[in-house]
């Protein structure tokens, strides 16, 4: 069932009817069939534009989700943050990343793509063995909007299977691919009692700033206890992100912050 399409179509129809009805009440009933048809058409056009704009805002909203458990940070007095890493994993940088986290006594949460993880078993296994938490970022990283709930479920289960087969036994939270969601995806997550984990700080989004020091400064300026920090270290072009990570770790450590996994952070709620 494609809940996204159903919801948008239903909203357009309801709003069209409301607009047409309101117009008829205010301006009176018209006898001409053409005028009536034109009024319906105009009401439909206005409803489509309004619902379209609303839908776009909702799809891209970081802080709003229609149903289900959803976090961008956790309200806590504990001086901790969760470092989260999207996409990948990749064999190329995995050892360097793990060594860096270990140096700062930090554990991260890695939202991996199922297909990428299956293609890089060494990277996934290394993350698990070193005690990192693994999250689900879908299997193929395609936008899960305007798709059926069956498609969503397939994407989630395929990635789960790869993560479990590699030996990860902990809780698997979810982060939407390309940060997009409407109703089908949240609906499936809600039915599975699964938490959608977004972030309150994303120093390398929408595109890497190209300046590691600026990224670290941005995090240091805006971090709060309970922050969830999103980073994308795997892409070969994201050199600045990889350079920013040690700066972020040492700056936050100097300010007395500890680094916990997303599950540990969620347990503080
Ligand atoms: Zn991603």
Boltz pocket constraint, residues with backbone or C-beta under 6 A from the ligand:
constraints:
  - pocket:
      binder: B
      contacts: [[A, 86], [A, 87], [A, 137], [A, 141], [A, 176], [A, 177], [A, 178]]
      max_distance: 6.0
